Amino acid sequence: MSSPSDHDLTLGVLGNQVPERSPTITWNDGHVTVLPAVYDESGHNVCEEVDIPIIQFMAQFPISTSDSHNVAHIPSDRMARDGALDLVGRCLSINKPVVIRGDDCRQHSEQLTADFLDKRFAISHRRTVCIHDTMLRSQDHVNMTMTGTIDSFFDAMLDSTKIQSVLDLPLAQISLPEPLCNLDHGLVYGWNQTNHSVPIRSNVHPENFTVKGWGILHHARYLTYPHHDAEGTMTWLRMEVGVKFWVIFRPKNNHDDRIHLQEFVTRLVDFTSHQKWVQKHCDGEVIVLRPGDILIMPPGTVHAVYTPVPSFATGGHFYHYMCLHLTELARYIDAEVADSTTNQDLEHALETLRRMMIMVPYLSRRTLLYKRPLLALCIMVTKTAEYRAKGSSIQSVAKSETSQPSRDIAEAIMQRYFRLSRKVRPGAIMYVGSQMAPGDLVDRDALDNVMRKSLRL
């Protein structure tokens, strides 16, 4: 049961890690947090123009609870039962983020220190890292990083003139926790089970694997601006130390209009320039994450995060067969505006998606397939150039040993299962109705029949 001190997140921060005169804000459920304040030479708070208006917008939304219609809250003991992974998959496939609450006894068990990171995660205090700095971001939102170490990051934590984060902290030893590990279909099926039929011969981008596990490290008061994660990945995150206010945004209507959905993302990421439009068209929900809590986001989920106290979280990116229609939609948007809608460049998607396509004929029927995600996968592996994210390297769509076999399978499915032709185009299925819905289940007997007649299996 929470106490008043759990809601007052200024305790131990005001006058210690931040100036005593720092402003505060009360969130919808009564939580009180410090607002960011970094003062320039003239005494002006550089966070007033962008950061604080975004946080004020975030704070007005309701706190997500188990009664939410838009976020699935699954009790941790439910995850031990049969069918739990299918339940999570179905929630994510209809664009519902999933929250699994952790053990309450972990909430106050650890203090965030360099020694804690070394002891628990083998992160050396001398490790070189890329540090995002709020003052630099206020001056140039493109060039806002500096090189430092874990030690220098923690030294700056007690410097009231600095608000910093580390967003790129690869932790390859981290993976989806039990019993969620089999949710990563790109790894479980794509990479693990296609290497015999299609051996790896090309240079494989390391991001195919390094994005599976990472850490994110934040000073108190750091705001991560609205964005969606790159390459249509799904994202999981587990709070280890601290608290985060994770705000999930969604359009109020027009879920069947791709142009509106793209406009929604591009206007929201430039909030201060489009504040009135966003307030009219945007809804949201605040997920308060504490140690032990796990959050899983569908592809393309637009979110912003405020970190009121020093925090560390682990997480990773992955793909799932039931959510590939959302992956396709996010990559469709990225192809036009990725330079403004994501907060990190990734170039690993295509090779993983190709291998997921190659595995389709061999999947157990325990792995559920829905029509729109399956067609989305077919489109992404056959029209690769059209899904190259704006600003990405040409190597992100390079040919490899998986190019032809994935194309052969995709074309057989599109022509013989979906009956597509010059007269019936993929858009007749993909662009009709809610872009968030996976559609009907695939008829596995019919699909198997197509695979047997079309391919040498």
N, C-alpha and C positions, 0 to 999 in steps of 0.2 A: 504493500500500500504506500502511495507516495505521500511525502510530507511537504509542508510549505517550503522547506529548504531545497527540495527537489525542483521546485518551480522557479526559485530565485537563482538563476545561473550567473548572477553578477558577483556572488559571494566568492571571495578569493581571487577575483579578476580585477575588479575596480580598485585602483590605488596600488595594485601589485604588478599586474601584467599590462594594464592600460591606465591612462591618466585618470585621476580622480574625477575630473570634470567631464569625462566621456558621457555622451547621451545614452539613454536606455530606451527600450521599447517593450511593451506588453503584447504578447501574442494572443490569439483568439481564445486559448484555454487558460490564460492567466500566467503562463511562463513569462518571466522577465529576463531579458538579455541585454548586454551592452551592444550598442551600435558601433560600427567601425569609426575610428577617428585616427587619421594620420595628418599631421599639420606641416604645411610647407614653411618656407622661411618667413613668409608674411603673416603666419598664424592662421592661415585658412585650412579648414579640414577638406582634404582633397576627395573624401568619400561622399561629400554632400551632393554632388551633381548626378552620380550614377548609382553607387552602391546603396546609399540610404533610401532613395526612392524605390529601388527594387525590393529591398528588405521590407519596407512599409507595405508594399503591394503583397508580398508573400505572407506577412503576418496577419492579414485580414481573413485568410482562408481558414476553413474549419480544420480542426485536428482530426486526422484519420483514426477511426475506431473500428471495432469488430462489426459495427452496424453499417459500414460503408458499402455503397453500391458500386463503387469504382475501384476499390482496392480490396484484394482478398486477404483477410487476416486468418492464418491457419495456425491453430495451436501446435506447439512443438510436439506434443505426444501423438498428434494425428499423423505425423510424418513416419512413425514406426509401423503404420498399418499398411496392408496391401492396397494398392491403387493410389498411393499418395503421389507418386510421380505423375500419373495420368491426371490427377486432380490439379496439380500445379501446372502441368502443360495446358490443360483446358483453360484455366484462368488466364494464363499468359497469352494464349491464342486469340482471346477476345479482347486483348489489350488491357488486361487487368494486372497491375503490379501485385506482387505477392509479398506479404510480410509474415515472417515467422519469429515470434517473440522468444527471446532467450531466457536464461535462468536469472531471476531477480538477484540472486546472491552474488552475481558477477558485477553488478552495477557500480559498486564502489570499491572493488577489490584491488585495482591497480592505479598507479600514478604514471603518467606519461613522462618518461625520461629516456635519455640515450642508452642508459644501462638496461632498461626494460626492453628496448628494441633489440639490443645485442643478445640479451638472455633468451628472449622468447622467439625471436625471428632471425637471429644470426645476422643482424644488420650492423655492420661495423660503424663505430662512431667516426671513423676516418673516411667512410665511404663518400665518394664524390657524387653530388646530386645536382639536378637542375632545379633552382628555386624560383618560384613565381612570387613577385613582390608587388604589393598594392600601390606603393608610390610610383614605381616604374609603370604599372598598368595605367595609372591616371595620366601619365605623360605620353604613353604610346602603347595602345592596346595590342599591338603586334609584337613589339620588342619589350617584353615585360619580365624576362627571366635573367638570372645571373647564375654563375657557377659557384657552388659552395660545398660544404660537407655537412654531415649530420651534426657534428659538433657546432659548426657555425650557425646552423638552423636553430639549435637549442639555445645558443648564446643570445640570438636575436629575439627569442621568445620573451625574454625579460626586458627587452628594449621597447619602450612604449612608442617609439617612432617607427616601428616596423610591424607589418602584418604580412606573413608569408605562408606559402604552402609548397609541398613537394607532391606533384601529381604523377610523376613517372618514376616509380620505385619498383622495378621488376622483382618478383619473388616467385621464381619458377617452382619452388617447393610447395607453394600454396595452391589448393584446388578446391572445387566445390565440396563443402563438408558432407559427410555421411548424414542422411541417406540420399543426398541430392546429386552425387557425383555423376550418375548416369544421365542427368539432364543435358550434358554437353554432347549433343549428337554429332557435332563436327569432329570431335576427338574420338568418341566411343565407336561411331560407325565410319565416319569419313576417313580418318587417319588410321585407326586401329585395324580395320577390316578390309581395306582395299589394296594393301601393299603387295599381296601375293599376286592378284590379277593385274595390277598396274604398279610395278616396282618404281620407287623414287629414283629418278635419274637426273632431273634438273636441279638447279640451285633452288632451295626452298627458303622463302623469306622467314627469318627467325620469328617474326611477329605471329606466325601461325601458332606458335607455342608460348612465347613470352607474354602474350596478352591473357593467357589462361590464369595467371596469378600475379597480383601486384599489391602494393600498399599505397595509401595516400595519407599524407601527414600534414596537419594544419595547426597554425597558431590560432589563438582565440580571435574572433571577429572577422575571419576570412569569408568572403562571399564568392562562391563559384557562380558565375553568371548563367542565365538560361541557355540551354543548348540541348542537343541530343547526341548520343554517342555515335562515333563514326562507323561506317561500313555496315550499318544495319545489325550490329551485334546486340545480343542480350547482355545484360550486366547483372552480376550478383555482388553483394557487398555485405560484409559482417563487421559490425562495430566491435572494436577491441578495447579502446579507451576513449572516454569523452562522450560528447553528445553532438548530434547533427539534426538540423531542421531541414528535412529533405522534402522539397515541394514539387509535387507532380502536377503539371499543367495539362489541360485538355481543352479542345475547342467545344464551345457550347452546342454547336450544331454543324450542319453541312459535312457530316462524316463520309458522305458519298462523293464529295467534290475534291479531287486531287489538287486543283488549283488553289482552292481555299485552304487546304491542309498545308500546302507549301507556303502560302502567304502567312498563315498562322505562325509557322516556325520562324520565318524570316523577320516578321514584325516583332515577335516576342523576344528574339535574341537581341534586338535593338530597341529595348523597352522604352527608354527615355525619349526616343524620337517618335514613338507610336503609342504613347501611353493611353490616350483616349480610346483608340481602336482596340488595343489589347484588353482594356477593362470591359469593353462591350462584348467581346467575342471569346474571352478566356475564362475558364473555370479552373479550380485547383483544389488541392488537398495537402495538408502538412503532415508528413510522417515523421514523428519524433523517434530517432534511433538512439538507443543506449547500448552499453556493452552486452554482447551476446545476441542482439537482434540481427536478423538477416533480412535483406531486401533483395528481391529479384525483379528487374524491370524488363518489359517487353522491348523489342526493337523500336527505335524511333521515339521513345518516351522523352518528351521535352521536360526538363527538370532544372531546378536551381537549388543550391545547397548553402545554408548559412551554418557556420561552425562557431558557436558562442564561447566555447572553452577549448583548450588545447586537445586535439583529438588524433587518433590513429585508427584506420580501418583497413581491412584486407578485402580483396575482391578479385574479379576477373570478368572476361568477356567470353561468350560462347554462342553457338547456333543450335536451333531446335527445329525438327521437321514440321511441327505444328504451327510454327510462328514465321515461316518464311515469306508469307504474304506481307507481314509487317517489315521484314528485312528488305524485301523488294521495294516497298513504299519509301522507306528511309533512304535506300540507295538511289532511288529515283530522284528524291529531293536533293541528296548530296551531289548528284551529277550536275545540278544547276547551281547550287549555292553552298557547297561544303566548306568553302573558305570562310563562311560566316556563321554556320549553324552548329559546328562541332568545336570542341575545345582541345582536340588532339588528333593528329594525323595517324591513320592506320592504313596499311597497304597489304593486308594478309588475306582478304576475304575470298578472292576468286578461287585459289587453289583448294581451300577448304570446301567451298560450295561445289566445285567440280567433283571432288571425292565423295561428297554426300550424294550427288547425282549418280555416280557410278555404283554406289551401294544400294540404290533404290530397288533394283530387281532381286536383291538378296536379303532384304529386310524381313525379319520375323513379323508375323501378323500381330504380335504384341505391340509393335511400334505403330501407333495410329498415324494414318495419312489422311489429310483433308485436301479437297480439290484445289482451292485457291493457293494454299502454300505449295502444293506440288507443281502447279502450273507456274507459279512465281519462280521456283527453282529452275524449271526448264527454260524460262525466258532469260534468267540471269546468266546461265551458262552458254546460251546460244547468241545472245546479244551483248557480249562482254563490253564492247566499247561504249555502248549507250549507258552503262552503269559505272563508268570510270569517274570517280569523285573529282570535282573541280579542283584543280591545283595539285592533283596526285601525279606520281611518276608514271610514265608509259609502261614501266615494268610491272605495274599493278595489274595489267591485262595481258601480260606476255603469254605466248603459247608454251605448253609443256606437254609431257607425256599423257596428261589427263585431258587435254583439249578435245581430241577426237572421240575417245570413248564416251566422255560425258555428253558431247554433242549428239552422238549416235543414239544414246538412250533418251535424251531429251526430245529429239525430233520424232522418234518412234512414239513416245507418249503423247506429244502434241498432235501428231497427225492421226494416230490410230485409236488413242483413248479419248482425247478431247475433241477429235474430229475437226481440227483446225485446218484452214485452207486459205487461199487468197480471198475468198468471200467471207470466211468466218475467221476473224483475227483474234489474237489473244486478248485484246482490249474488250471484246464483247463479253468476256467473262471477268477479267481482272478489274475493269473500270466501272462495273455496274454494281450498285448497291453499296452498303457500308464498306469502306476500305479496311475496317478493323475486323471484319468477320471472316472466319476461315472457310465458310461454306459447308457443303455436305462431305461426309466421309467418302473416301475413294472406294470403289467396288474392287476389292482385291482379287476376286476371281477374274474379272474382266481385265484388270491390269496385268495379272500373271499371264493371261492368254495372249495379250499384246506382246509381252516380253518374250514369250516362247516362240512366237511366230516371227518376230522381228530381229532377234539377237541370238547369238550363239552363247547359251548359258550352260 
